[in-house]
């Protein structure tokens, strides 16, 4: 693939201009330049499915990543290491959304409802292709919480039916299940596993031990928002399917963070946000429901019976801006232009750069609660410093070093969650490592 074809594919120019807004020329040039650098060194230019060795070889290549970093307009006077909460979106994606908002505002009843809203089908198509499902199984939502609560409240459950969760599930999902527990009389069974676990099998065994004849649902995160541990979803779905147990997967931090497809997971239900690792605008997500399961899964907001087996019944949320979800294809083009394996390798490289250094130089006072080896984690790292309260350390990092991080306080562990992203620079990563080492050696008084 030559550079012209690559940039054309990246910008979505193969689509009709009326269907998909184009990239800003500057953004196309920057990402095109970074890929051309790799090509000039003899590297191939596939968009997906790259060999791991090739992705790893580019992870530390600053000539490749620097133009990508410049696609984001961020405040470099602060070091943002909480991209797991919500990430900035590339400037050209934000500009496309703002343009559509302005266009909507000119005549909303026509421009928004009749011209822009139908383009949601492009977002549906692109997400379905990336996730590996049929377009009639992909609903566009506003975030992972909306997707997962649609599933949690959409299943018909009777008093006494049991649901397995973990105590590392996202708090909002646990709150939703506890409401069903109070309202419907279902029974929650919560499992626990070490951080980090000695093996993935430990997690599978904990789920298996919690299953009883009354178990109807298992709801777990694909990757925890706490330590960044990736869970063995495939093994859990294979455990559950013969027993006719529904497995609901919370992929809030997974999609576009590391490469996978629906068939690799074997799941029937999946919800995620797109404003974390896909870099789509704030207020975008998706809900996957396998076609054969749609009729029995109620929508969160009422839909006509004619939509019983239509994935769009999960999108009946009233008036909402079309601009947000119409920018999803722009973000997807950016993601696919980088390449899923290249992106995953870069995120792990950034994590390893600070994590391995602080462990080696921390004098035994710094502990990492995220596995570093293999593919059981990604860009998220959870770190603790002996004797330093987590909240105090987070406040000190911001006040003294202008570093934004996330305190994690769990009944079984605690630490500072660090989530850089593709726009993070090596200077920022190294600056954080230096600051943490200062805290470990001299304290934060």
Secondary structure, 3 states (H helix, E strand, C coil): CCHHHHHHHHHCCCCCCCCCCCCCHHHHHHHHHHHHHHHHCCCCCCCCCCCHHHHHHHHCCHHHHHHHHCCCCCCCCCEECECCCCCCCCHHHHHHHHHHHHHHHHCHHHHHHHHHHHHHHHHHHHHHHHHCCCHHHEEEECCHHHHHHHHHHHCCCCCCCEEEEECCCCHHHHHHHHHHHHHHCCEEEEECCCCCCCCHHHHHHHHHHHCCCCEEEEEEECECCCCCCECCHHHHHHHHHCCCCEEEEECCCCCCCCCCCHHHHCCCEEEEECCCCCCCCCCCEEEEECHHHCCCCCCCCCCCHHHCCCHHHHHCCCCCCHHHHHCHHHHHHHHHHHCHHHHHHHHHHHHHHHHHHHHHHCCCCEEECCCCCCCCCCCEEEEEECCCCHHHHHHHHHHHHCEECEEEEECCEEEEEEECCCCCCHHHHHHHHHHHHHHHHHCCC
